[in-house]
Amino acid sequence: VSTQSTGGVLSSVGLGTGLHTFLLYLGPHIASVTMAAWECGSVDFPEPPYPEQITCGSGPATTIDLWTIVSKVRLEAFMWGAGTALGELPPYFMARAARLSGQKVEDEDFNELDDLKGKDDLDIWSRAKLAMHTLVQRAGFIGILLCASIPNPLFDLAGLTCGHFLVPFTTFFGATLIGKAVVKMHIQMLFVVFIFSKHHLEALETLISNIPEIGPAIHAPFVEFMDKQKAKLRSGGKQWYQRRVRGG
């Protein structure tokens, strides 16, 4: 659990320079659990922390659906989302401290917002920054929640805006936590589970094979890779069960 929280913090901390740990760890982990659940016919895996290789248990097969898999990975996903919310606090406190001390916020994107107001020839990126700044400033909790509930590379500006205008900490962090650890987390988690579910993988194999010219060449390695992953799940199941019995 602490690993997911740390990964979430690394994903969002640093004024736009955060490490995308969802793509590096949590996303592949959810995909592995999803494929394992369909292959094993069960979610009878060891409880977190998982071993290096997820393996099938020896229990009877159960009905596998999207919500069964989501329930298996929800705790890790929530802790990752909570970590990303914590990672948004430095910009908030930095801007708040600057405002209270009468100093200027040392952030180029934030400082240019006043110059962007009233201009008509703005590019899409500048319009997005200005729109988010205005939404957070005027809508308060709801605006912060909306900005935190979607993948948003500009969310650092929301923290800076809230800190600069002295938005209460409970309002900023409460909306950020709900948006990132509940709303956005479920959107991302459901997307990965949906994509890597058994019938969707089969449809993906068919789609790859139908790609003109390069389809057959890509299809064979993809199917081979997936078969190897399934074989690992099956071959490791007996060893995992023996370790579980010996461990009591």
N, C-alpha and C positions, 0 to 999 in steps of 0.2 A: 504494500500500500504506500509506504514511504517513497518507493521508487517512482510510482506514478505521480505522486505529489511533486517530487523534485523535478521530474520531467516536465510537468505542467509549468512550474515556475520558470525553468530554462526556456520553455517555448515562448513565453510572453515578456520576460524581463529584459530590459536593456534598450528601451526607446527604439523599437523597431528592428533590433538586431538579434532577437531571440532565436533559439534553436528550434526547428520545427520537429519536435519530438513526437508529434502524432504520426507523422509520416515515417519516422525512424523506428518507433517502438510500438506505441499503442495501436495504431492502425494495423500493422502486420500481426500483432498479438490477437486482435479481435478476428482478423481473417483466419488465423491458424485455428482458433477455437471454433469458429464457424465451420470450417472444412472438417475438423475433427469430429464435431457433433454429428454432422451428416454421415461421415464415414463410419463412425462407431455406433450410430443409432442411440446415442446417450450423451449426457454431459457429466458422466461419472468420472471426472478427472480429479487429480489432487487439488485441494483447495490452495489458493495463493499462499506463498509463492510457488509457482509451477516449477517442475524440473526443466532442464534445458530443452527436453523434447516432450511435448504433450503426447500422452499415450492413452489408449483405450483401457477402460476398466473392464472387469469381468462380469459386471452386473447385467441384468436383462435389458434388452433394448426398450426404449420408451419412445413416445411420440415426440418428434422434433419439429418445432416450428420457430418462427422468428422470435417470439417472446420468450421461449425457453432459453434460446441462446443469449438474448439480451440480458436476461436475469443472471446468467453465468458471468458476464463481463461487466455488469453495471457498476460494481464497487470500484474496480480499477479505473473505469472510465470516469466515474464521479470524482475520484481523487485526483485524476489528471486535470479535470476541469476546475476543481478547487485550486489546484496548483497554478493554473493559468490566471485565475482571479487574483491570487496572491502576487503573482508576477506583475500585475498592473498597478500595484500600490506605489512603487518608487516615483513614477511620473506625477501621481497625485500629490504625494507628500512634498516633492520637490517644488511644484508650482504653488502649493499652499504656503510653504515656508518662505518662498520668494515674495508672495503677495503680502504676508504678514510683516515681513521685514522691509517692505518698500523697494525691493529689488526687482530686476527684470528677469523673466524666465529665460534661461539659456537654451532655447530650442528654436531653430530656424523656422520650422514649419509652423509652430505656434505663433511666432512673432510676425510672420507675414500675413496672418489671417486678416488683420485690420486693413492691410493694403489691398487685399482681394475684394473686400466689400465694395459694391457699387460698380465693379468692372463687368463689362458684357462679353469680352473676348477671352473668357477663361477656358482652359482645356478641361477635359473630363476629370482628371485627377484633382485639379484645384477646386472644381465645383463640388466634388465629393468631400474634400476636406472642409470646405465652407459649410456645406449642408450638414455634416455631422456636428460641427462646432455649434451651429445654430440650433439643431435639434436637441442636443444635450443641454444647452444653456436655457432653452425655453420650456422643454418638456420635463426636465428634471428626472425623477426616478424612471418614468416610462421611456424617456429618450435614451437614458443610459442602458436600460434593459434591452431595448431594441438594437442598439449598437453592439451590445455584448452577445446577443443571441445568434449572430451570424459570423462566419469567418471574416474578420475585419482587420486588415493590416494597418488601418488608421486609428485603431482604438487608443493608442498612446495619446492622441490628441484629446480624446474624451477625458482621460485621466488628468491631463494638463488643464483642460478647460474647467473641470470640476474643482481642481485644487485652486486655480486662479480665482474663481468666483466663490470660493469658500463653501462649496456644497458640503453638507455634513458627511462625515466619514461613513456613518451607518447607511446613509442614502446611497452613496457611491459604491461602497463595497457590497451592500446587500443586493443592489441591482446587478452588479457585475458578477457576483457569485451565482445568483439565480440564472442569469443569462448564459454564463459560460459552463457552469457545472451541472445545470439541469437542461436548459433548452438546447444550446448548441451541442452539448455532449450527446444528447439523444439523437439529434439530427445526424451527426457524424457517425455515431455508433450504428444507427439503423441503416445508414447508407452502406457501410462496410458489410454488415451482416447480409443485407439484401443482395449486394453484388456477388458475394462469395458463397451464397447458398447453392445447394447441389443443382437444382434445376436451372439456375441462372448461369452456373459454370458450364453446364451442358450447352445452353444456348450460346455462350461465349465461344465455346469450341466450334460450334457450327458457323458462327459469324466469322471467326478467324479463317476457317477452311474455305470460306466463300470469297475472301479478299482476292481480287484479281492479281495474277502473276506471283505474288509473294505469299499468298495464303497457305498453300500446301507446305512450303518450306518452314513457315512459322508454326503451323499446326502441329507437326510431328514433335518438335522439341517441347512445346507447351503441354501436350498430352503426356509425354514421357515424364516431364517434371511433376505433373500432378499425380501420376501413377506412383512415382517414387515417394511422394509425400504420404500418400495413402498407405503404401507398403510399410513405411516407417511407423505409422500409427498402429497398424495391425501387429507388426513384429515386436513392438515395444510393450504391448498390452500385458503379456504374460509376465515379463520382468517387473513391470510396475506393480502388478497385483501381488507378486511374491514379496516385494519390498514392503508393500502396505501391510501384508499379513505378519511379516516378521516384526514390523514396527508396532504392531498391536492396533 
